[in-house]
Amino acid sequence: MSRTDTYDDTYTESQVIMTSVRIIAPFTLTYGMFMSLHGADTPGGSFQGGAIIGVTVLMLAFAFGIEPTRRWLKNSFVVGLVTAGVAIFIGTGLATIALGGNFLEYDAFVETFGIAHYWGMEAIEVGGVALIVAGVVITLFFATAAGFTPDGRGEESYQTEVTEDD
């Protein structure tokens, strides 16, 4: 691979795209949250809502640059989303076991607390699935944007190594 074969991946600002994303992003984020909050009630659900929320972050990254978005949305926050989703999912399941039911048997909430089993389902849908999906979509995007090479190093080191051999 010669130096001319490498590509220039610098960020180029487009006022049309940036303005469009500024207008559209609040609506897509709201729609994703709506889908997540109505996950157990209506068609669609938390998986789709979490995907829409994650894709809204990708849209911001495409409009305003991947690295600025990565700095704005810290890695620890994204990991926290996924961790919180898994903790809520497992915590709800273990709570049903502690209350004498099976894993994710929501009727244990009805018998103990007098609340509808619906709220156990909502905890899983909204608190678990939506957070996990949004976090994984964002994580996969940032990992792909960083670039992968066969030896496990980032794109920059691979290009440097190839161009030195020329």
C-alpha positions as CSV (number, residue, x, y, z in Angstrom):
1,M,0.0,0.0,0.0
2,S,1.5,3.3,-1.0
3,R,0.9,6.7,0.5
4,T,-1.5,7.5,-2.2
5,D,-3.6,4.5,-1.4
6,T,-4.4,5.8,2.1
7,Y,-7.5,7.8,2.5
8,D,-8.1,11.1,4.2
9,D,-10.7,10.7,7.0
10,T,-10.6,14.3,8.2
11,Y,-13.9,15.7,9.4
12,T,-15.5,18.2,7.0
13,E,-18.2,20.5,8.4
14,S,-21.4,20.8,6.4
15,Q,-23.8,23.5,7.6
16,V,-26.7,21.7,6.0
17,I,-26.1,18.5,7.8
18,M,-25.3,20.2,11.1
19,T,-28.5,22.3,10.9
20,S,-30.6,19.3,9.9
21,V,-29.2,17.2,12.8
22,R,-29.8,20.0,15.3
23,I,-33.5,20.0,14.2
24,I,-34.0,16.3,13.8
25,A,-32.0,14.9,16.8
26,P,-34.4,16.1,19.6
27,F,-37.3,14.5,17.7
28,T,-35.6,11.1,17.1
29,L,-34.4,11.1,20.8
30,T,-38.0,11.8,21.9
31,Y,-39.4,9.1,19.7
32,G,-36.8,6.6,20.9
33,M,-37.7,7.4,24.5
34,F,-41.4,7.1,23.6
35,M,-40.8,3.7,22.1
36,S,-38.8,2.6,25.1
37,L,-41.4,3.8,27.6
38,H,-44.2,2.0,25.8
39,G,-42.2,-1.2,25.3
40,A,-44.6,-3.5,27.0
41,D,-47.9,-1.8,26.0
42,T,-47.7,-1.2,22.2
43,P,-46.0,-2.6,19.1
44,G,-42.4,-1.6,18.9
45,G,-40.7,-1.7,22.2
46,S,-37.6,-1.1,24.2
47,F,-35.3,-2.8,21.8
48,Q,-36.4,-0.6,18.9
49,G,-36.4,2.4,21.2
50,G,-32.9,1.7,22.5
51,A,-31.7,1.3,18.9
52,I,-33.3,4.7,17.9
53,I,-31.6,6.4,20.9
54,G,-28.3,4.8,20.0
55,V,-28.6,5.8,16.3
56,T,-29.4,9.4,17.4
57,V,-25.9,9.5,19.0
58,L,-24.5,8.2,15.7
59,M,-26.3,10.9,13.8
60,L,-24.7,13.5,16.1
61,A,-21.3,11.9,15.5
62,F,-21.7,12.0,11.8
63,A,-22.8,15.7,11.8
64,F,-20.3,17.1,14.4
65,G,-17.4,14.6,14.2
66,I,-16.7,11.3,15.8
67,E,-13.9,12.4,18.1
68,P,-15.8,15.4,19.5
69,T,-18.8,13.1,20.1
70,R,-16.5,10.5,21.7
71,R,-15.1,13.1,24.0
72,W,-18.5,14.5,24.8
73,L,-20.0,11.0,25.5
74,K,-17.4,9.5,27.8
75,N,-16.6,5.8,27.5
76,S,-17.4,5.4,31.2
77,F,-21.0,6.7,30.6
78,V,-21.6,4.3,27.7
79,V,-20.2,1.4,29.8
80,G,-22.5,2.6,32.6
81,L,-25.5,2.4,30.4
82,V,-24.9,-1.2,29.5
83,T,-23.9,-2.1,33.1
84,A,-27.0,-0.4,34.5
85,G,-29.2,-2.2,32.0
86,V,-27.8,-5.6,32.9
87,A,-28.0,-4.8,36.6
88,I,-31.7,-3.9,36.3
89,F,-32.4,-7.0,34.3
90,I,-30.6,-9.3,36.7
91,G,-31.8,-7.4,39.8
92,T,-35.5,-7.8,38.7
93,G,-35.0,-11.5,38.1
94,L,-33.2,-12.1,41.4
95,A,-35.9,-10.1,43.2
96,T,-38.6,-12.4,41.9
97,I,-36.5,-15.4,43.1
98,A,-36.1,-13.7,46.5
99,L,-39.9,-13.3,46.7
100,G,-40.4,-17.0,46.2
101,G,-41.0,-17.1,42.4
102,N,-38.9,-18.2,39.5
103,F,-36.5,-15.9,37.6
104,L,-38.5,-13.1,36.1
105,E,-41.8,-14.5,37.3
106,Y,-43.6,-11.2,37.9
107,D,-46.5,-12.6,39.8
108,A,-44.2,-12.6,42.9
109,F,-44.5,-8.8,42.9
110,V,-48.3,-9.1,42.9
111,E,-48.4,-11.4,45.8
112,T,-45.8,-9.5,47.9
113,F,-46.3,-5.9,47.1
114,G,-49.8,-5.9,45.7
115,I,-48.6,-4.2,42.5
116,A,-49.4,-5.5,39.0
117,H,-46.9,-7.8,37.3
118,Y,-46.9,-5.1,34.6
119,W,-44.3,-3.1,36.6
120,G,-41.8,-5.9,36.6
121,M,-42.1,-6.1,32.8
122,E,-41.7,-2.4,32.6
123,A,-38.5,-2.5,34.7
124,I,-37.1,-5.1,32.3
125,E,-38.2,-3.3,29.1
126,V,-37.4,0.3,30.0
127,G,-34.6,-0.1,32.5
128,G,-32.9,-3.2,31.1
129,V,-33.3,-3.7,27.4
130,A,-33.4,-0.1,26.2
131,L,-30.2,0.8,28.1
132,I,-28.4,-2.3,26.9
133,V,-29.3,-1.8,23.3
134,A,-28.5,1.9,23.2
135,G,-25.2,1.3,24.9
136,V,-24.2,-1.5,22.6
137,V,-25.1,0.4,19.5
138,I,-23.0,3.3,20.6
139,T,-20.1,1.1,21.7
140,L,-20.0,-0.8,18.4
141,F,-20.1,2.4,16.4
142,F,-17.2,3.9,18.3
143,A,-15.2,0.6,18.2
144,T,-15.8,0.4,14.4
145,A,-14.9,4.1,13.9
146,A,-11.6,3.5,15.8
147,G,-10.6,0.9,13.2
148,F,-9.4,-2.6,13.6
149,T,-6.5,-4.4,12.0
150,P,-5.6,-8.1,12.0
151,D,-2.9,-7.6,14.7
152,G,-5.3,-5.9,17.0
153,R,-3.8,-2.4,16.8
154,G,-5.7,0.7,15.6
155,E,-5.8,2.0,12.1
156,E,-3.2,4.6,12.6
157,S,-0.5,2.2,13.6
158,Y,-1.4,-0.1,10.7
159,Q,-1.1,2.7,8.2
160,T,2.2,3.9,9.7
161,E,3.6,0.4,9.6
162,V,2.6,-0.2,6.0
163,T,3.9,3.2,4.7
164,E,7.3,2.6,6.4
165,D,7.8,-0.5,4.4
166,D,7.4,1.3,1.1
